[in-house]
Amino acid sequence: MPINLSIFGALSLLGQHLIARLIREPGLKIASLHDHRHDQSLNAVLWFADTNARNFTAGMPIKSPLAVPEGDLILSH
């Protein structure tokens, strides 16, 4: 069973690189993404570090940092 992770700062450059790396790990599952820009469109992010990370992020809701995480926390500020 994969380990569930929640990424805080998911839209930051570090968060993008982290997502790109974690989506390639079969034993890990990104359960939720959190960022202070949760109310903005992904189009507001000028560029993404990795196309696969952007596609993954586009398929998940970006939650407020105050929302309850759905997995173990990884902070990427």
C-alpha contacts under 8 A as a table, 3 or more apart, distances in Angstrom:
res1	aa1	res2	aa2	distance
1	M	27	G	7.22
2	P	26	P	7.30
2	P	27	G	4.58
2	P	28	L	4.88
2	P	29	K	5.89
3	I	27	G	6.28
3	I	28	L	4.79
3	I	29	K	5.85
3	I	71	G	7.77
4	N	28	L	6.20
4	N	29	K	4.86
4	N	30	I	5.81
4	N	31	A	5.49
4	N	70	E	7.20
4	N	71	G	4.57
4	N	72	D	6.24
5	L	28	L	7.20
5	L	29	K	6.05
5	L	30	I	4.81
5	L	31	A	5.45
5	L	32	S	6.95
5	L	70	E	7.08
5	L	71	G	4.26
5	L	72	D	4.69
5	L	73	L	5.96
5	L	74	I	6.98
6	S	30	I	5.96
6	S	31	A	5.63
6	S	32	S	4.71
6	S	33	L	5.74
6	S	34	H	7.35
6	S	69	P	5.79
6	S	70	E	6.10
6	S	71	G	4.97
6	S	72	D	5.75
6	S	73	L	4.92
6	S	74	I	6.08
7	I	10	A	5.61
7	I	15	G	7.23
7	I	30	I	7.44
7	I	32	S	6.52
7	I	33	L	5.02
7	I	34	H	5.95
7	I	73	L	6.06
7	I	74	I	4.93
7	I	75	L	6.02
7	I	76	S	7.10
8	F	15	G	7.61
8	F	33	L	6.28
8	F	34	H	4.59
8	F	35	D	5.73
8	F	65	P	6.56
8	F	73	L	7.18
8	F	74	I	6.17
8	F	75	L	4.86
8	F	76	S	6.02
8	F	77	H	7.55
9	G	12	S	5.50
9	G	14	L	7.96
9	G	15	G	5.69
9	G	33	L	7.85
9	G	34	H	6.00
9	G	35	D	4.66
9	G	36	H	7.21
9	G	75	L	6.39
9	G	76	S	5.14
9	G	77	H	5.52
10	A	14	L	7.81
10	A	15	G	4.34
10	A	16	Q	6.16
10	A	19	I	7.56
10	A	33	L	5.78
10	A	34	H	5.82
10	A	35	D	5.62
10	A	76	S	6.99
11	L	15	G	5.76
11	L	16	Q	6.04
11	L	35	D	6.31
11	L	37	R	7.64
11	L	45	V	7.47
12	S	15	G	4.95
12	S	16	Q	6.16
12	S	76	S	7.33
12	S	77	H	6.96
13	L	16	Q	5.11
13	L	17	H	6.39
13	L	48	F	7.55
13	L	49	A	6.78
14	L	17	H	5.19
14	L	18	L	6.09
14	L	76	S	5.81
14	L	77	H	7.09
15	G	18	L	4.93
15	G	19	I	6.10
15	G	76	S	5.26
15	G	77	H	7.53
16	Q	19	I	5.14
16	Q	20	A	6.21
16	Q	48	F	6.75
16	Q	49	A	5.94
16	Q	50	D	7.15
16	Q	53	A	6.35
16	Q	54	R	7.75
17	H	20	A	5.06
17	H	21	R	6.31
17	H	49	A	6.22
17	H	50	D	7.17
17	H	53	A	7.72
18	L	21	R	5.21
18	L	22	L	6.06
18	L	76	S	7.89
19	I	22	L	5.10
19	I	23	I	6.01
19	I	53	A	5.71
20	A	23	I	5.73
20	A	24	R	7.12
20	A	50	D	6.32
20	A	52	N	6.56
20	A	53	A	4.76
21	R	24	R	5.68
21	R	25	E	7.15
22	L	25	E	5.24
22	L	28	L	6.77
22	L	29	K	7.71
22	L	30	I	7.57
23	I	26	P	7.58
23	I	28	L	7.53
23	I	29	K	7.32
23	I	30	I	7.45
23	I	53	A	7.65
25	E	28	L	5.65
26	P	29	K	7.66
30	I	33	L	7.51
30	I	71	G	7.76
31	A	70	E	5.67
31	A	71	G	5.98
32	S	60	M	7.55
32	S	61	P	7.68
32	S	62	I	7.53
32	S	63	K	7.51
32	S	69	P	6.51
32	S	70	E	5.85
32	S	71	G	7.20
33	L	57	T	7.91
33	L	60	M	7.41
33	L	61	P	7.02
33	L	62	I	5.24
33	L	63	K	6.05
34	H	38	H	6.92
34	H	62	I	5.40
34	H	63	K	4.56
34	H	64	S	5.42
34	H	65	P	5.17
34	H	67	A	7.75
35	D	38	H	5.32
35	D	62	I	6.56
35	D	63	K	6.38
35	D	64	S	5.75
35	D	65	P	5.57
36	H	39	D	7.93
36	H	64	S	5.97
36	H	65	P	6.06
37	R	40	Q	5.56
37	R	64	S	7.74
38	H	41	S	7.98
38	H	62	I	5.04
38	H	63	K	5.42
38	H	64	S	5.54
39	D	62	I	7.83
40	Q	43	N	8.00
40	Q	44	A	6.44
41	S	44	A	5.50
41	S	45	V	7.68
42	L	45	V	5.42
42	L	58	A	7.13
43	N	46	L	6.83
45	V	48	F	7.19
48	F	51	T	6.78
48	F	53	A	7.57
48	F	54	R	6.13
49	A	53	A	7.53
49	A	54	R	7.96
50	D	53	A	5.23
50	D	54	R	6.33
51	T	54	R	5.09
51	T	55	N	6.21
52	N	55	N	5.09
52	N	56	F	6.10
53	A	56	F	5.06
53	A	57	T	6.02
54	R	57	T	5.04
54	R	58	A	6.02
55	N	58	A	5.11
55	N	59	G	6.55
56	F	59	G	5.36
56	F	60	M	6.88
57	T	60	M	5.36
57	T	61	P	7.65
57	T	62	I	7.86
58	A	61	P	7.57
63	K	67	A	6.28
64	S	67	A	5.27
69	P	72	D	7.41
69	P	73	L	7.12
